[in-house]
Structure formats: structure tokens, C-alpha cells
Amino acid sequence: MLDRVSDLIREVAQTVVLPRFQRLAADEVHQKSPGDMVTIADQESERALTRGLTALLPGSVVVGEEAVAADPSVRDRIGAGGAVWIVDPVDGTNNFAAGLTPFCVMVALVRDGVTTASWILDVVEDRLTLAEAGSGAFRDGVRLKTRADAPVAGDLHGVISRKYFPDDFRDQVDAHADQLGGYTNGRHCAGYEYPAIATDRQQFAMFWRILPWDHAPGTLIVRESGGVARHLDGAEYLPTNQRRGLLVAANEEIWQTVHGTLFPDGSPTIED
């Protein structure tokens, strides 16, 4: 199954997504909401992946980003039991629409609400990162292991994706973030940020908006590499959970250090 899904993702990326890169016509790009783009490549990629994935696993259903945009009730399928494919047909759409990288195709297989396998393909680089629950994470066939040491806060670098932070939460984070070694707002592509933790290009990432197609694939990859992915109150991430705020780190000690640095008074109170 891992190889067959990998082949399908690569085929869709090469035949549907990549040919549109830097070749989109004006009428092939639209705004779903302010600042949130969708292109013809997103739509065609999701249709092709939906056909292919359900053929590979008869009886399964697909929860795709664009299907949920058209009908929000589709998201409820994730918690309904059985086998569910979560699909991000083009992750990093705003980059893609602007003719920039990175952008990825991402898929996760969820069984009874738990992510059991995931795939992230960097389309331009043609680099595939995948994971299977209990069997590890791999990039282009090479097993991934996150770093196991415990650097001090000043030696940690990562992402604080501030775009969707409420003002009061942003102020709280900004008051302490300079104690970390360094951070950026990210590359606007979760499919880049998660493998970057697994390969030690960065040690942590914090997100506010938690959409399953953005986070189900990457959290499994990080966990199977030795890292952790938890909400800010310490609860483990699940694709059925819609609560805001997620901190991902290369290991338990780094998670605790980043969390303790940003929130020295304890976990912040976050209203749903």
C-alpha cells in the first residue's frame, strides 16, 4: 500500500500539478476567502487523488481540502470510523499560485480516527517523505530520526506561524520568543515544515489554525521520527480534534523547552 500510494501521488504531481506551475491563467486562480487561494491544479489534483485512493482501498472515503471548502460537513467523515484518506492536493497553494516554492502534495490514511500512514511529496524537488505507524518515517527510502539531545532555548531554531494568531496570543508569544535562538513565520507550506523538523533543519514549529489536511500527514512523520506533536495544553494531536494551537518539536525535551520559554506561566488558555 505504501508504494502504491507513493506512485499515485507522484503520478498526480507530475501530470496534474507540475505542468501548471508558473503557467496558471488568471481565470485558473481564485480566492476561497481573503488570502486563501485555490487553483485549477488543487481541484484537478484532488479529483485524481480521490479516484486513485478509493480504487486502492475499496470502501474508503476521502476528506479533501477542496471538498470541505465546498461542503464543510465532509470533514465529519474523519471521526465516523473506517478508513479515511485526508488529502491536501496542493499544500502551499499561495506559493504555487505566485510561482514560488515550496509546495507539496500530502495524503494521510486515518483508520477509526487515528493516522496510520502518511505521505508528503515536495513536487519540484521530487522528494517523498512517508511514515507508517509503528514502522518509522523515511525520506526517499532513508530512515529518519530526530535529534535526541536537549539544547538550551538559545540554540533552538524553528517556526512560529503567527498569521492566524489572535492579538492577545501574539503579544504573549512575542514577549518571550526572543529567548529562542531564532524563528521565522515559516514557508507557508506545512509539507515543508514537518520534514524540516524530522531532518533537523529546524527543531520546532508552532501553528494556530489546525486543519487536518495540513497536519495529519506531518505529525505522523515527526512522531515516527522520534518527535512530538501536542496542543499547547499538552494533549496529543489527533486529526479529529479541531482545537487551536499546536506545538511540534524534535523530541520531548525540546518541546518542553520551547513551551516553557514561550509560556513561562504555564499553558495559555485558548477558547474554541
Sequence and secondary structure as in RCSB ss.txt:
>XXXX:A:sequence
MLDRVSDLIREVAQTVVLPRFQRLAADEVHQKSPGDMVTIADQESERALTRGLTALLPGSVVVGEEAVAADPSVR
DRIGAGGAVWIVDPVDGTNNFAAGLTPFCVMVALVRDGVTTASWILDVVEDRLTLAEAGSGAFRDGVRLKTRADA
PVAGDLHGVISRKYFPDDFRDQVDAHADQLGGYTNGRHCAGYEYPAIATDRQQFAMFWRILPWDHAPGTLIVRES
GGVARHLDGAEYLPTNQRRGLLVAANEEIWQTVHGTLFPDGSPTIED
>XXXX:A:secstr
 HHHHHHHHHHHIIIIIGGGTT   GGGEEEEETTEEEEHHHHHHHHHHHHHHHHHSTT EEEEHHHHHH GGGG
GGGGSSSEEEEEEEEETHHHHHTT S  EEEEEEEETTEEEEEEEEETTTTEEEEEETTTEEEETTEE     S 
  GGG EEEE  TT  HHHHHHHHTTGGGSSEEE   S HHHHHHHHHTTS SEEEES   HHHHHHHHHHHHHH
T EEEETTS B  TT   S EEEESSHHHHHHHHHHH TTSS     
